[in-house]
């Protein structure tokens, strides 16, 4: 009778073990890299400044002319300025030189 109860506990662990293993695989292959990527993107968006040449999610290239907390104004050519959400920036192509005093 005691052996039967011990076997049930072993069977529960045998049934749970594959789920724990699957969760670990998903965490290290999917969740963790996505969190790192999101952290890097957030850092990049917080560090953009006037004069940076950027590309948007849609593939538009421009130079940052004005910035607020939520929006950026990009100069596309000599006469055209476009306003985008800051989150629409995909990457920084060329960083502006640091301001010297």
C-alpha positions in Angstrom: 0.0 0.0 0.0 2.8 2.5 0.8 4.6 1.5 -2.4 1.6 2.5 -4.5 1.6 6.0 -3.0 5.3 6.3 -3.7 4.8 5.3 -7.3 2.1 7.9 -7.8 4.5 10.6 -6.6 7.2 9.4 -9.0 4.6 9.3 -11.9 3.7 12.9 -11.2 7.3 14.0 -11.5 7.8 12.0 -14.6 4.7 13.8 -16.1 5.8 17.3 -15.0 9.5 17.0 -16.0 8.9 17.4 -19.8 6.9 20.6 -19.2 9.6 22.0 -17.1 12.2 21.2 -19.7 10.0 22.7 -22.5 9.6 25.9 -20.5 13.4 26.1 -20.0 14.0 25.7 -23.7 11.4 28.3 -24.6 12.9 30.7 -22.1 16.5 30.4 -23.3 15.7 30.3 -27.0 12.7 32.7 -27.3 11.9 34.8 -24.3 15.4 35.8 -23.1 16.8 36.9 -26.5 13.6 39.0 -27.1 14.0 40.7 -23.8 17.6 41.6 -24.6 16.6 42.9 -28.0 13.8 45.1 -26.5 16.2 46.4 -23.9 18.8 47.4 -26.6 16.0 49.1 -28.7 14.8 51.1 -25.7 18.3 52.2 -24.9 18.9 53.2 -28.5 15.7 55.2 -28.6 16.6 57.0 -25.4 20.0 58.0 -26.7 19.1 59.5 -30.1 19.8 63.2 -30.4 19.6 66.1 -32.8 21.8 65.6 -35.8 21.7 61.8 -35.8 21.0 60.2 -39.1 18.3 57.5 -38.7 16.2 55.1 -40.6 12.5 54.6 -39.8 10.6 51.3 -39.7 9.2 52.1 -43.2 12.8 52.6 -44.5 12.9 56.4 -44.7 16.3 57.9 -44.1 16.6 61.3 -42.5 18.4 63.5 -40.0 16.8 64.5 -36.7 16.0 68.2 -36.6 13.7 68.5 -33.6 12.7 66.1 -30.7 10.1 65.9 -28.0 9.4 63.0 -25.6 7.2 61.2 -28.1 8.0 62.6 -31.6 10.9 63.4 -33.8 11.1 65.7 -36.8 13.3 64.3 -39.6 14.8 66.4 -42.4 14.5 64.2 -45.5 16.0 66.7 -48.0 16.7 70.4 -48.0 13.0 71.4 -47.9 11.1 68.4 -46.6 10.6 67.8 -42.9 8.5 64.9 -41.6 7.2 64.2 -38.1 7.3 60.6 -36.7 6.7 58.9 -33.4 10.0 58.2 -31.7 9.1 54.5 -31.7 9.1 54.6 -35.5 12.9 54.9 -35.5 14.4 51.6 -36.5 18.1 52.4 -36.2 20.8 55.1 -36.0 22.8 55.2 -39.3 25.3 57.9 -38.2 25.5 59.5 -34.8 25.9 63.2 -34.5 29.3 64.5 -33.3 29.4 65.4 -29.6 29.0 69.0 -28.8 32.3 70.6 -27.8 32.4 73.6 -25.5 
